Amino acid sequence: MGALDGKVAVVTGSGRGIGRGIALLYAAEGAKVIVNDPGVAVDGSGHDEGPAAQVVNEIKEAGGEATANFDSVAEFTGGENIIRQAVDAYGRIDILVNPAGILRDRMVFNMTHQEWDDVIAVHLKGHFNTIKPASVLMRQQRYGRIINFSSSSGLIGNTGQANYGAAKAGIGGLTRVLARDLGRYGVTVNSISPGAATRMTQSVPDAARELRSQAGISSLSSEQVSQFTRREPEDVAPMAVFLASDDAWNINGEIFYVNGGHVGLTSHPIAQKTVFKEGHWEMSELDDAVHNILLKDKPNPAPPRDDVELPGRDIPGKSLS
């Protein structure tokens, strides 16, 4: 018996990359799978039914059950159509996995409104567009698994990804709220923050990589780069199976980091340090409390260059870099 025998799963963006690996393993574990992928390029342009159709063929050739869907999660009607197809084809929806995504990397001062809107639409809005119709059915049947996809870009930050990072941070918050909305009905909502070499990670512009390196944000050695590129999209799939299985019935509202053989649990945002006083804070008091207590020994993650002259920079005790 497979871990997902008899279950019906929707996997968005599953024509390629991480979604493809999840769809294939879900089918191997006994699930009937809706393979959703409009076949767009990394930036969201174009349309190609080939990737989703190919994954469906692979599943069927291996003895599994799958149906292709080509709707875009960026449209609410697309999300409705995806979930409706699961019900029409297999009678129910048990599992929803949301790895579909695009990239439009650019520094915020160069980013267009369209680049912002398109990335938010696919990632953050795209999660809502599938979760809303799926949650209605899962609430009625008192069972469901929703697995979202966040990113270290949203949880920690990454240069040149204001749109993507904002969307992924939003997905982290969405996951924790939905866990509280739906947990009472037997529906769990968790998120995976993956690390893998995919079309998306390989598409990050060289200029953005250089800026990150200069800022010390993502300066990897050649050995680290080699290790990262050996971490395949399929490595994320086992965690997606586990979170969808009966063994994970009481795991809810969590974000797991999955990178190759590494699996970690991320922390919920909490106050690391707190200062308190009765009444109104004076500026001088805040100056002292913030620098000498709250941010003591904590470096600025992205300090200005040495050649940038800033008021206050040379004041003793005020530098966080």
N, C-alpha and C positions, 0 to 999 in steps of 0.2 A: 504493500500500500504506500502511496505517496502522501506527503505531508498536506497536500491540498486536494486530495481526492474529492470529487463531487462539487468543488467550489467553482464559481464563475468570477473571473477577474478581468478588469479593464486595465491595460497598461498604456499610458499615453506616450507618444514619441518613441514607440518601440520598434520602429523600422531599422534603427541603428543604435550604436553605442550602448549605454547603460540600460535603456529601456528594452533593447533587443535581448540582452543577456537575461534580463528578468523574465521577459515573455517566454523565452525558450526553457528556462528552468521551471517556471510555473507550470508549463505544459508537461514537462518531464515528471513533475510532482503530482500530476493528475488533474490540474485545473483546466477548465475550458476558458480560452483567452480571446478577448477582443484586442487585436493588435492595431492600435491607432497610430497613424503617422501620415500627415499630408505630404510628406516628402519634400520639405522645404530645405533650402540651403541653410548654413549656419546662421546667416543674418536674417532668416525668415522669408527670403524671396523664393519665388518659383513654386512648382507643384509637381510631384512625381509619385504615382501610385506604386511604383516598383518596389521600394524598400519594404513597405508593409506586406505587400503580396508575397514577397520572397520569404519573409519570416513565417507567414502562414503556411507556405509550401513546405518549409523546413519542419514545422511542427507536425503537419499532416503526414509527411514522409516518415517521421519518427513514431507515428501511431497516435498522435495527440489530436485534440480538437481546437480549432481556432478560426476566427473570422476577421477579415481585414476591415478597417474603418479609416476613412481619409479626411475626416472633419478636422478643423482647426480648433484647438482649445481656446484660442484668443477670442472667439465669438461665443456668446451664451447659448445661441442655438446650436453651435457645434458641440458644446458640452452636453446639452440635452440629447442630441442625436447619438452621441457616443454611448451614453448610459441606456438610452432607449434601445439601441441595437443589441446590447447585452441581454436585455429582457426579452426582446423579440426572438433572438437566436437561441437563448438558453434558459429563459424563464425567470431569471433573477439576477441580482448583482450582489456578490459577497465581498469582493476585494477591489479597491481602487488604488492604483499606483500612479503617481504624477511626476515622472521624470522629464516630460517634454520641456524643451527650452531652446532659446536662441541667444546670440550675443551681438551686441552693437557697442563694442568697447571704444571709449573715447574719453579724454579728459573733460571734466564737467564744463570748463569754459569753452570747449569746442563742440559740445554735444547739442544736437538739434532736439526740438520738441518731439519730432517724429521718432528719433532714436530712443528717447526716453519712453514715450508712449508704447512703442512696439514691444520693448522688452518687458515693461510692466504688464502689458496685455497678455503676453504668452505665459509668463511665470506666475505673477501674483493673481491677476484676474483669471488666468487659465486654471489655477487651482480652484478658485471659487466656482468657475463655470462647470466643472465636473463634479465638485463636491456637493453643490446645492442639490441637483437632482438625485445624486446617489444617496445623500443623507436622508432624503424623504423616504426612500424605499428601505434603507437600512434601519431607520427608526421604526418603521411599521413592522418589519420582520424581527426586530429586537436582536440584530446581529450585523456585524460589519467590521471590515478592516480598511482603514484609509492610511496610506503611506505617502507622505509628501517628500519633497526634495528641497532642502535648504543648501547652503554653501558656506564655506569659510569666508567667502567674500562678503557675505551679509553678517555673519556672526563675529568676524574679526575686522574685516576691511581689506580692500585691495585697490591699488591705484588704477585709475582709468575705468572703473566699473561702478560708477554712481548709480546707473539704472539697474544693473544686474544685482549689485549689493543691496540696494533698497528693496528690490523685489524679494530677494532671498531672506533678508531680515524680516520682512513682512510675513513670509511663509513660516518662519520660526514662531512669530507671535500668533499667527493664524492657527498653527498646530496646537499650541497650548490652550488657546481659547476653545477650539472645537473639541478638544479632549474633554473639557468641562461641560460643553454643550451636549455631547453625545454619549459620554461614558455611562450615564445612568440607563441608557437604552441598549447596552451591550455592544456598543460600537467603540473601537479604539482608534485613536488618531496619533500617529507618530511620524517622525521625520528622519530622513537620512541625509547627512552631509557627506557627499562622496569625494573620493580622490581617485582619479583614473585618467588614463590617456585616451581622450576621445577627440572627435572632430572639433568640439567646442574648445577644449583646452589647447589643442594645437593651432587654433585660429587666432589666439591672442596676438595682437600686433607686436612686431619687434620693438616698436617705439615704447609701448606700454611696459614690455619686459625690461627695457633699459631704464625707464623711470623708476620701476620698482627696485631694480638693482641699485641705482644711485641712492635711493632712499633707505637702502638696507632692509627693505620689506620682504623681499623674496630672493635673496642672493643665495643660489644653490650651487654646491660644488658639482663637478662633472659626474661624480659618483652618485650624488643625490638625484641628479637629473636622470641618470641611467636607471636608478631604482624606481623612480616615479613612472618612467615610460614603460617599465615592465609590469606595472599594475594595470591589469586589463579591466575593461568595463564589466566583464563577466564576474569579476571578483566581488562586485557589490551585490550580486543577485542572491547569494545565500542568506544575507541579512534580511533582504526583502521577503524571502520565503518564510524565514523564522517569524518575522513580525506579523505575517499573514496567517500563521498557523494557530492551531488550538492551544499550543504551548504558551503563546504570548497573550492569552486572554486578559491578563491583569497588568499588562504593560501599556501605559497610556500617557500621552502628553510629553514624550521624551524625544530628544534629538540625539541620534547616534552618528558618530564620525566613523566612516568606513573607508579605509585606504589600503588596498592590497590585503595583507594578512592582519592589518591593524583594525581593531574595533574599539571604539571608546564612547563613553557617555559624556555629553557636554553638560556644563553646569547651567542652572537657571540664573539669570541675572539677579544678583543680590547686592546690597550695600557692603562693600569691603571694609570701609571705615566710616565712622560717624562722629561728628562733633555736635554738641548741644549747648545751648544757653537759653536762659529765660529772656524773653523779649526780643527786640529788634537787633539784628546784627549790624555793626558798623563796618565800613569798608576796610578799615585798618585791621579789625578783628578777623574778617574773612581772609584778608591778605595773609595774615599769619597762619590761620587755621588750614587754609588750602595748601600753601606751600610747605609748611612745616609738619603737618599732620596727615591730611588726606592724600597729598601727592608726594610725601617724603619717600625718597629713593625710587620714585617711579619716573622713568624717562619719557620724554615726548616721543611718540612713535614716528613722527614725521616732522622733525625740526626744520626751520628755514636754513638755507645755505649760509655759509660763513660770510659771504659777500653781501648779504642782505642786512641793511642797517634798520634796526627796529627800536623804537622808544622802549626803555626799560630793560633791554637785553643785557646791558653791562652792569645792572644793579646786582651787587652781591646777594646770593641766596635766592635769586629769582629765576635762574636758568634751570629748565627741566631737561635739557639735552645733555 
